[in-house]
Amino acid sequence: MNQALSSTFFSAPPDWGWLIVWYFFFGGLAGGCYFIAVVIDLFGRPEDRALARLGYYISLPCLIVSAILLTLDLERPLRFWHMLIQSNTFGIIFKPWSPMSVGSWALFIFGIFSLLSFLGALAEDGRWQKPWAKSLLPPGPLGFLIASAGGLFGFFVAGYTGVLLSVTNRPIWSDTSLLGMLFVVSAASISVALMLLLAEKSSRTERGINALHRLDSWVVALEFVVLIAVMVSLGPVVRAWLSAWGLLLLLGVIGLGMLFPLALHWRKEWLGDSNPTAAALSVLAGGLILRMVIVFSAQGV
């Protein structure tokens, strides 16, 4: 391929595989579900707080899975803690100029907030008989502080992976500054989709679930706009997607993950009662395919 397309076409690929693709996917779910849960908790109706607790329940397991996947991708997984602690002095390692260092600490700190909110949700649902743990969730001052700070870290984690790709020297990744925004919006869409799949309908939560359905359609539409903006911002480099990866992006991400669920939202009679489930599964599949295309296509150039 002509080097004039990008100054980064001859840099060595990082040899990332499926572990990183799934890490990006579960990391987006962890940060996105937590952030949405915080928004519901702080600004939603009291009867919608069950949906907020669902978001906390999803966030922690997804974060644990993403951390395991990231650790397994290391050449020496048992030394994962070296990203946080110096091996000889056991002092803290933090390099603000290093995206990897900042990201590692963000994941660790977010994990603390996610765990606290998870425990608070268990207590509030009566699944953990510790009355003091209820204070870990809003509306109390401690719960408000945890949710607010955790929500910020969750938002950061949701988009961090896209920013990390942008500061590499690989084609596509380094040729646009919009990957962080794309990953944030995509994390929101797949997170709402998963929450809708797992939400238990009742007379108290029906209104909140309907609001999540509306939110998901708007977020998916926004994701489509941002993806088009990413393609435009790539300029001539977008020709790298004139391949099987581009076809997968068109059919799997735009078609299956965006246009199809939007059509189901506007044509609720198409699949009847299966409409919401089909739409949510399509969004999740599209989110996974998006990460697969972005990770693998740039390494194949």
Secondary structure, DSSP 8 states (H G I E B T S, - for coil): --GGG-TTTTS------HHHHHHHHHHHHHHHHHHHHHHHHHHS-GGGHHHHHHHHHHHHHHHHHHHHHHHHHSSSGGGGGGGTB-TTT--B---TT-HHHHHHHHHHHHHHHHHHHHHHHHHHTTSS--GGGGGGSTTSHHHHHHHHHHHHHHHHHHHHHHHHHHTSSSTTTTT-S-HHHHHHHHHHHHHHHHHHHH----TTTHHHHHHHHHHHHHHHHHHHHHHHHHHHHTGGGGGGGSSHHHHHIIIIIIIIIIIHHHHHHH-TTSSGGGHHHHHHHHHHHHHHHHHHHHHHHHHT-
